Amino acid sequence: MTTLFEMYDVVVEKNATLYEKFLAFHEANPKVYQRLYELSMQMKARGHKKIGIAMLFERMRWEWYEKTTDVSGYKLNNNHKAYYARLLMESPELVGFFDVRSIGDM
């Protein structure tokens, strides 16, 4: 059984788009989405109407470093934030929960 703290690196083609890289990471690491969803719902339950996805990423990074001795670098690529925000907002309870800007490859 994997945990959030056993994230898997993925190999993608050199010319893959940022979105293709995100999809490969997401497929290999479904627990990342699960944790982001949990954190989003916690914030919503506390009465927040909108939050920034970056805050959740930094919280997860804190959890990673707190619970592991892995020093191999960031496990959560900043390039994935925009895609996770959009994916999370596909859930009816999180529609409009994140501020997003347009991105070129979606």
Summary of the structure (lengths in Angstrom):
residues: 106
radius of gyration: 14.0
end to end distance: 32.1
largest distance: 42.4
contacts: 256
relative contact order: 0.19
helix: 53%
strand: 2%
